[in-house]
Amino acid sequence: MQGLSERQRPISGVSAPADTTLSAVVFHVEQAAGPRQGGSYDRPMHQPIETIARGLIRSGSRVLLCRNRKHGYHYLPGGHIEFGEPARASLTRELLEECGLESRVGPLLLTEEQVFTQKNKNRHEITLIFRVDRLGPNPTTMPDDVKSLEDKIDFVWADLASVPDLVIYPESTKAWLASGGGVHESDGPFLPADAGAPIDAG
């Protein structure tokens, strides 16, 4: 499971909608160090770009968040994609490791890019956020109580209306969630009423 620092100082960051019909997303990546003479970029081999898969898990007007027990900040469940591991399989594995529940991962909703400083080290992350259509054994309802199997995190259901008052990282994810997990179809990711209707908790 991949957590976040209690404070990230962004150098640059962008969010981009993902076409859920595509199997790959292509990025033009700008390193924080900036271009060298001739237009190329510094790319230290010991500082690879990290790719993370996270899930949007909704139940009615609520969204499932991980909460760091020590520092109190929140983020979407998920973690690092391992080399050679499909992104959806990575999210399924992470959810199983974090809460012990099987899941069905749906379409890609959002792609985010973050470049920030953590403990005096530059970090570069690309995050793929998928809709999770099922968590647990019941195909029509989400579990009302999700237990964490890891010492450093809890799972909490947060009402979307409360998102602006919570500390959620990264800030671009928080802004997206504050919009209801989607914005207007012509402007960015959204959840169609028929294909992405939230599942009510039982």
C-alpha positions as CSV (number, residue, x, y, z in Angstrom):
1,M,0.0,0.0,0.0
2,Q,1.3,3.4,-0.9
3,G,0.7,6.2,1.5
4,L,1.5,9.9,1.2
5,S,3.6,12.3,3.2
6,E,1.8,14.5,5.7
7,R,2.8,17.5,3.6
8,Q,3.6,17.5,-0.1
9,R,5.1,20.6,-1.7
10,P,4.1,20.4,-5.3
11,I,6.6,21.6,-8.0
12,S,4.1,21.0,-10.8
13,G,1.1,18.8,-11.3
14,V,-1.6,18.2,-13.8
15,S,-4.8,16.2,-14.0
16,A,-6.2,14.9,-17.3
17,P,-9.4,13.1,-18.2
18,A,-8.9,9.5,-19.4
19,D,-10.8,8.0,-22.4
20,T,-12.2,4.8,-20.8
21,T,-12.1,3.1,-24.2
22,L,-8.4,3.4,-24.4
23,S,-6.0,0.7,-23.0
24,A,-3.1,3.1,-22.8
25,V,-2.6,6.7,-21.9
26,V,0.3,8.7,-23.4
27,F,2.0,11.5,-21.5
28,H,4.4,14.2,-22.3
29,V,6.3,14.3,-19.1
30,E,8.2,17.4,-17.9
31,Q,10.9,16.7,-15.3
32,A,11.0,19.1,-12.4
33,A,14.7,19.9,-13.1
34,G,13.7,21.5,-16.4
35,P,15.2,21.1,-19.9
36,R,18.9,21.1,-20.4
37,Q,20.5,22.9,-23.3
38,G,19.2,21.3,-26.5
39,G,15.8,20.6,-25.1
40,S,16.5,17.3,-23.3
41,Y,15.6,16.7,-19.7
42,D,17.5,15.6,-16.7
43,R,16.3,12.1,-15.7
44,P,18.4,10.6,-12.8
45,M,18.3,6.8,-13.1
46,H,17.9,6.5,-9.4
47,Q,14.7,8.5,-9.4
48,P,12.2,6.7,-11.6
49,I,8.7,7.9,-12.3
50,E,6.4,6.0,-10.0
51,T,3.0,4.7,-11.3
52,I,0.1,4.2,-8.9
53,A,-3.3,2.7,-9.3
54,R,-6.1,4.0,-7.0
55,G,-9.8,3.3,-6.8
56,L,-12.9,5.5,-6.6
57,I,-15.3,3.4,-4.5
58,R,-18.7,5.0,-4.0
59,S,-21.8,4.1,-2.0
60,G,-24.6,6.5,-2.5
61,S,-23.2,10.0,-1.8
62,R,-20.2,8.6,0.1
63,V,-16.7,7.7,-1.1
64,L,-14.3,5.3,0.6
65,L,-11.0,6.9,1.7
66,C,-7.8,5.7,3.4
67,R,-7.0,7.7,6.5
68,N,-3.4,7.9,7.8
69,R,-3.8,7.1,11.6
70,K,-0.7,9.2,12.6
71,H,-1.3,12.3,10.6
72,G,-5.0,12.2,9.8
73,Y,-4.8,13.0,6.0
74,H,-6.8,11.0,3.5
75,Y,-6.3,9.5,0.0
76,L,-8.0,7.1,-2.3
77,P,-7.2,3.4,-1.7
78,G,-4.5,1.8,-3.9
79,G,-0.8,1.7,-4.3
80,H,2.2,1.2,-6.6
81,I,2.0,-0.8,-9.8
82,E,4.6,-3.5,-9.9
83,F,6.8,-4.0,-13.0
84,G,4.9,-6.2,-15.5
85,E,1.6,-6.0,-13.5
86,P,-1.5,-4.6,-15.3
87,A,-2.9,-1.5,-13.5
88,R,-6.3,-3.1,-12.8
89,A,-4.7,-6.2,-11.4
90,S,-2.5,-4.0,-9.2
91,L,-5.5,-2.2,-7.7
92,T,-7.3,-5.5,-7.1
93,R,-4.1,-6.8,-5.3
94,E,-3.8,-3.6,-3.2
95,L,-7.4,-3.7,-2.1
96,L,-7.0,-7.3,-1.1
97,E,-3.8,-6.6,0.9
98,E,-5.3,-3.5,2.5
99,C,-8.8,-4.7,3.5
100,G,-8.9,-8.4,2.6
101,L,-11.8,-8.0,0.2
102,E,-12.0,-9.1,-3.4
103,S,-13.0,-6.4,-5.9
104,R,-14.1,-5.8,-9.5
105,V,-12.2,-2.9,-11.0
106,G,-14.1,-0.9,-13.7
107,P,-13.0,1.7,-16.2
108,L,-10.2,4.2,-15.9
109,L,-11.7,7.6,-14.9
110,L,-8.9,9.9,-14.3
111,T,-5.1,10.3,-14.9
112,E,-3.1,12.6,-12.6
113,E,0.5,13.6,-12.6
114,Q,2.3,15.0,-9.5
115,V,5.8,16.3,-9.1
116,F,6.6,17.2,-5.5
117,T,9.2,17.3,-2.8
118,Q,9.1,14.7,0.0
119,K,11.8,14.7,2.7
120,N,14.1,16.8,0.5
121,K,13.7,14.4,-2.4
122,N,12.0,15.1,-5.6
123,R,9.2,12.7,-6.5
124,H,7.4,12.2,-9.7
125,E,4.1,10.1,-9.7
126,I,1.6,9.2,-12.3
127,T,-1.7,8.0,-10.8
128,L,-4.4,6.1,-12.6
129,I,-7.8,6.3,-10.9
130,F,-10.3,3.5,-11.7
131,R,-13.9,3.1,-10.8
132,V,-14.4,0.1,-8.5
133,D,-17.7,-1.6,-9.3
134,R,-17.6,-4.2,-6.5
135,L,-15.9,-4.5,-3.1
136,G,-16.6,-7.6,-1.1
137,P,-18.8,-10.6,-1.9
138,N,-22.1,-8.8,-2.6
139,P,-22.4,-7.7,-6.2
140,T,-25.1,-5.1,-5.6
141,T,-24.1,-3.4,-2.3
142,M,-20.8,-2.1,-0.8
143,P,-19.8,-3.1,2.7
144,D,-20.8,-0.6,5.3
145,D,-17.7,-1.3,7.5
146,V,-14.4,-1.8,5.8
147,K,-11.7,-3.0,8.1
148,S,-8.0,-2.3,7.5
149,L,-5.4,-5.0,7.6
150,E,-2.6,-2.5,7.9
151,D,-1.5,-0.8,11.1
152,K,-1.0,2.7,9.6
153,I,-4.4,3.2,7.9
154,D,-8.1,3.1,8.5
155,F,-10.9,3.1,6.0
156,V,-13.6,5.7,6.3
157,W,-16.7,6.4,4.3
158,A,-16.8,10.2,3.7
159,D,-19.8,12.1,2.4
160,L,-18.9,13.9,-0.8
161,A,-20.3,17.1,0.7
162,S,-17.6,16.9,3.5
163,V,-14.7,16.5,1.0
164,P,-13.8,20.3,1.0
165,D,-13.4,20.1,4.8
166,L,-11.0,17.1,4.8
167,V,-7.3,16.9,4.2
168,I,-7.0,14.8,1.0
169,Y,-3.9,14.3,-1.1
170,P,-3.2,15.1,-3.8
171,E,-5.1,18.4,-4.0
172,S,-6.1,17.6,-7.5
173,T,-7.9,14.4,-6.3
174,K,-9.6,16.4,-3.6
175,A,-10.9,18.9,-6.2
176,W,-12.1,16.1,-8.4
177,L,-13.9,14.4,-5.5
178,A,-15.5,17.7,-4.4
179,S,-17.0,17.9,-7.9
180,G,-18.7,14.6,-7.1
181,G,-16.1,12.3,-8.7
182,G,-16.8,13.9,-12.1
183,V,-17.4,17.1,-14.0
184,H,-19.3,18.0,-17.1
185,E,-18.9,15.5,-20.0
186,S,-17.3,18.1,-22.3
187,D,-14.8,19.3,-19.6
188,G,-13.5,16.1,-18.0
189,P,-14.2,12.8,-16.3
190,F,-17.7,12.1,-15.2
191,L,-19.8,9.1,-14.1
192,P,-22.7,8.4,-16.6
193,A,-26.0,8.0,-14.8
194,D,-26.5,4.5,-16.3
195,A,-23.0,3.0,-16.3
196,G,-21.6,4.7,-13.3
197,A,-24.5,5.0,-10.9
198,P,-23.3,4.8,-7.3
199,I,-24.1,1.6,-5.4
200,D,-26.1,2.0,-2.2
201,A,-24.7,0.4,0.9
202,G,-26.8,-2.3,2.5
